[in-house]
Amino acid sequence: MEKVSCAMSIMRCAGIVSYNPDIERLRTNLHATVQQVREVFVYENGSRNAQAVQRLCEDEFTNVRVIADTQNRGIAFALNRLLAAAHDCGYPHILMLDQDSVPTEGMCDELERHLSGDVAIVSPFILDRNRMTMAQYQEMRLPAIERLKHAARSGAITSGTLNNVSAALAVGGFDDELFIDYVDFDFNERLLLNGYSIVKDNRACLIHEKGKSRHTPFKIPRRRSDGKIVWAPLFTLGYGPMRCYYQARNRVVYWRKYHRWTKLEGLVELPPLIVLSMFEPHRLAKLKAYCRGIRDGVRMPVKEYRK
């Protein structure tokens, strides 16, 4: 059994959503996380290997608690249950993580330095293991701190963020209706519109994996976080048709809710996503999924957000 090494004065927890995880990757995640928080809540979202997840958490860790569900109710639902668990246990801050994301040493301490005043979220630099090496990250001349002005354009994904629990609950948490995809940006937009700030600390690093990224033959000019414009390769994401459906539907819904403030954020991403999917297997099924998602995003009952 692993002993909890974090100081008792640390009043932060972590939340991980588990859905059919690779057990070894989840083990690596947990070993890196338990050292940085007092307690970890794993929301088991109806996985096929739920028993293996339960055994891992019970047999190897003393500060990991599994919250078990029997079905997949979506990432937003699970994140809300993690927020509720943090609140009920008296934690002011919660680190949100995907099941395959690994926080680097000292990441939480670095993030928490900025989580005060109007700051509701602090995000680390996201090192996608399919796109960048640690050496490449360390060679970049990044601004130490960025205050994010947009929720979706260069925004903060959920994984790796240290969240102010009270602020998250004050804006209603995550939108269960979105299920998966754009859940984080929808949440972030409501925080920004309610006067909260989102900060990115590039000195803190999360090792992450966005889909199953693969190089395409194409390159485009892109401005990096350090301000330098480089010819960057386009990557496919490797998502299945179901994820493609939610990518399209939720971007349309996001635009309908917030377009008075966000203009075309969300919508402008759809054409490149559709084009990139044409370089992947099952391209026809994915194209149909994107079309259904756009249709349902237009038809879905949505209330335009008002302050």
C-alpha positions in Angstrom: 0.0 0.0 0.0 1.3 3.4 -0.9 1.7 5.9 1.9 0.4 9.4 1.4 3.5 11.7 1.3 1.8 15.1 0.9 1.7 17.4 3.9 -1.5 17.4 5.9 -1.7 21.2 5.3 -2.5 20.6 1.6 -6.2 21.1 1.1 -6.7 20.1 -2.5 -7.9 17.0 -4.1 -7.9 15.5 -7.6 -10.6 14.1 -9.7 -10.2 11.6 -12.5 -12.9 10.3 -14.9 -12.3 6.6 -15.7 -13.9 5.0 -18.8 -12.3 1.8 -20.2 -8.9 3.0 -19.2 -5.5 1.4 -19.9 -4.8 0.1 -16.4 -1.0 0.7 -16.7 -1.5 4.3 -17.9 -4.0 4.9 -15.1 -1.5 3.5 -12.6 1.2 5.9 -13.8 -1.3 8.8 -13.5 -2.3 7.8 -10.0 1.3 7.4 -8.8 2.1 10.9 -10.1 -1.0 12.5 -8.7 -1.3 11.0 -5.1 2.0 12.7 -4.2 0.5 16.2 -5.0 -2.9 16.1 -3.4 -4.5 14.9 -0.2 -7.1 12.7 -1.9 -8.0 11.5 -5.3 -11.6 10.7 -6.4 -11.9 8.4 -9.4 -15.3 8.5 -11.0 -15.7 5.1 -12.6 -18.0 5.8 -15.6 -19.3 2.3 -16.3 -16.1 0.8 -17.8 -15.8 -2.7 -19.1 -12.8 -3.1 -16.8 -14.4 -1.4 -13.8 -13.3 -4.2 -11.5 -9.7 -3.8 -12.5 -10.0 -0.1 -11.8 -11.4 -0.8 -8.4 -8.7 -3.3 -7.5 -5.9 -0.9 -8.6 -7.3 1.9 -6.5 -7.9 -0.3 -3.4 -4.8 -2.4 -3.5 -2.1 0.2 -4.3 -3.3 3.5 -2.7 -4.6 4.7 0.6 -5.8 8.1 -0.6 -7.8 7.1 -3.7 -11.6 6.8 -3.5 -13.6 5.3 -6.3 -17.1 6.7 -7.0 -18.7 3.9 -9.1 -21.4 4.3 -11.7 -22.9 1.5 -13.8 -23.2 3.4 -17.1 -21.5 6.1 -19.1 -23.4 9.3 -18.4 -20.8 11.5 -20.2 -17.8 13.5 -19.1 -19.8 16.5 -18.0 -22.0 14.5 -15.6 -18.8 12.8 -14.2 -17.0 16.1 -13.7 -20.0 17.5 -11.8 -20.0 14.5 -9.5 -16.3 15.1 -8.9 -17.0 18.8 -8.1 -19.7 17.7 -5.7 -17.4 15.2 -4.0 -14.7 18.0 -3.5 -17.3 20.4 -2.1 -18.8 17.8 0.3 -15.4 16.9 1.6 -14.4 20.5 2.2 -11.7 20.9 -0.5 -11.5 24.4 -1.9 -9.5 23.3 -5.0 -9.7 20.3 -7.3 -7.2 19.1 -9.9 -9.1 17.6 -12.9 -7.4 14.9 -14.9 -8.1 12.6 -17.8 -7.4 9.0 -17.0 -4.3 9.0 -19.2 -2.8 12.4 -18.3 0.2 12.5 -16.1 1.1 15.5 -14.0 4.8 16.3 -13.7 6.5 16.7 -10.4 5.5 19.9 -8.5 2.8 20.8 -11.0 0.1 21.3 -8.4 2.2 23.5 -6.2 3.1 25.7 -9.2 -0.5 26.0 -10.3 -1.9 26.8 -6.9 0.3 29.8 -6.5 -2.0 31.7 -8.9 -5.4 30.4 -7.7 -6.6 33.4 -5.7 -8.7 36.5 -6.1 -10.8 36.3 -9.3 -8.8 33.4 -10.7 -11.1 30.3 -11.1 -8.8 28.0 -13.2 -5.1 27.6 -13.6 -4.0 25.5 -16.5 -0.5 24.0 -17.1 1.3 23.7 -20.5 -0.2 20.6 -22.3 2.6 18.4 -23.7 0.9 16.1 -26.1 3.1 12.9 -26.1 2.1 12.3 -29.8 3.2 15.7 -30.9 6.1 16.9 -28.8 8.9 15.6 -26.6 9.9 16.9 -23.2 13.1 18.2 -24.7 11.2 20.3 -27.3 9.0 21.7 -24.5 12.0 22.7 -22.5 13.6 24.4 -25.4 10.6 26.7 -26.1 10.8 30.3 -24.9 7.3 30.5 -23.4 5.8 33.4 -21.4 5.7 32.2 -17.8 2.1 33.3 -17.2 -0.7 33.9 -19.7 -4.2 35.3 -18.8 -6.5 33.6 -21.3 -9.0 35.9 -22.9 -11.0 33.3 -24.9 -12.6 30.1 -23.7 -12.4 28.2 -26.9 -9.6 29.8 -29.0 -6.4 28.8 -27.3 -8.4 27.9 -24.2 -7.8 25.6 -21.3 -8.8 22.0 -21.6 -10.2 20.4 -18.5 -7.3 17.9 -17.9 -4.6 19.4 -15.8 -6.6 22.4 -14.5 -6.6 23.3 -10.9 -10.1 24.6 -10.2 -11.6 26.8 -7.5 -14.6 24.6 -6.4 -16.7 27.5 -5.2 -16.4 29.4 -8.5 -17.1 26.3 -10.5 -20.3 25.6 -8.6 -21.3 29.3 -8.7 -21.6 29.2 -12.5 -23.5 25.9 -12.5 -20.6 23.5 -13.1 -20.4 21.6 -16.4 -23.3 21.3 -18.8 -24.6 17.7 -18.6 -26.4 18.0 -22.0 -23.2 18.3 -23.9 -22.1 14.8 -22.8 -18.5 15.0 -24.3 -16.5 17.5 -26.3 -16.5 21.3 -25.8 -17.7 20.6 -22.2 -14.6 22.4 -20.9 -14.8 25.5 -23.2 -18.5 25.9 -22.4 -17.7 25.8 -18.7 -14.8 28.3 -19.2 -16.9 30.7 -21.2 -19.4 30.9 -18.3 -16.6 31.6 -15.9 -15.2 34.4 -18.1 -18.7 36.0 -18.6 -19.2 36.0 -14.8 -16.0 37.9 -14.2 -13.6 35.1 -13.3 -10.2 34.7 -14.8 -8.4 31.8 -16.3 -4.6 31.6 -16.1 -2.1 29.4 -17.9 1.2 28.7 -16.1 3.7 27.4 -18.8 6.2 26.5 -16.1 3.9 23.7 -15.0 3.5 20.8 -17.4 1.0 18.0 -18.0 1.8 15.0 -20.1 -1.3 14.4 -22.1 -2.7 12.6 -25.2 -5.3 14.2 -27.4 -7.0 11.4 -29.3 -4.6 9.3 -31.4 -2.8 12.2 -33.2 -1.0 11.4 -36.4 0.9 13.5 -38.9 -0.7 14.5 -42.2 1.4 15.5 -45.2 0.3 19.1 -44.8 1.8 22.0 -42.8 0.4 25.4 -41.9 1.8 28.6 -40.4 1.0 28.6 -36.7 1.9 31.0 -33.9 3.3 29.0 -30.9 2.8 30.0 -27.3 6.2 31.7 -27.3 5.0 34.0 -30.1 7.2 32.4 -32.8 5.5 31.6 -36.1 6.5 28.2 -37.4 5.4 25.8 -40.2 3.6 23.2 -38.1 2.3 19.9 -39.3 -1.4 19.2 -39.3 -2.4 16.2 -37.2 -5.4 13.9 -37.4 -7.1 13.2 -34.1 -8.1 9.6 -34.6 -11.5 9.9 -32.9 -14.4 7.6 -33.8 -17.7 8.6 -35.5 -19.4 9.1 -32.1 -16.9 11.7 -31.0 -17.1 13.3 -34.4 -20.8 13.7 -33.9 -20.4 15.5 -30.6 -17.6 17.6 -31.9 -20.0 19.0 -34.5 -23.1 19.2 -32.4 -21.6 20.9 -29.4 -19.7 23.4 -31.4 -22.9 24.5 -33.0 -24.6 24.6 -29.6 -21.7 26.6 -28.1 -22.0 29.2 -30.9 -25.8 29.4 -30.4 -25.3 30.0 -26.6 -22.5 32.5 -26.7 -22.2 34.1 -30.1 -22.8 37.6 -28.8 -19.4 37.4 -27.1 -17.5 34.7 -29.0 -18.5 35.6 -32.6 -17.6 32.5 -34.7 -15.6 30.5 -32.1 -16.4 26.9 -32.4 -17.9 27.1 -35.9 -14.7 28.0 -37.6 -13.1 24.7 -36.3 -15.6 22.5 -38.1 -14.4 22.6 -41.7 -10.8 21.8 -40.7 -12.0 18.9 -38.5 -14.0 17.5 -41.3 -11.2 17.8 -43.8 -8.7 16.1 -41.4 -11.1 13.2 -40.8 -10.8 12.4 -44.5 -7.2 11.3 -43.9 -8.4 8.7 -41.3 -10.1 5.3 -41.5 -13.9 5.1 -41.7 -14.0 8.6 -43.3 -17.5 8.1 -44.7 -19.0 7.2 -41.3 -17.2 10.2 -39.8 -18.5 12.6 -42.5 -22.0 11.3 -41.8 -21.5 11.8 -38.1 -20.3 15.4 -38.6 -23.4 16.1 -40.7 -25.8 14.6 -38.1 -24.0 16.6 -35.4 -24.5 19.9 -37.3 -28.1 19.1 -37.9 -28.8 18.2 -34.3 -26.9 21.2 -33.0 -29.2 23.4 -35.0 -32.3 21.6 -33.9 -31.4 21.1 -30.2 -33.3 23.3 -27.8 -30.8 25.9 -26.6 -31.2 29.0 -24.6 -28.9 31.9 -25.6 -26.8 32.8 -22.6 -27.6 36.0 -20.9 -25.6 37.6 -18.0 
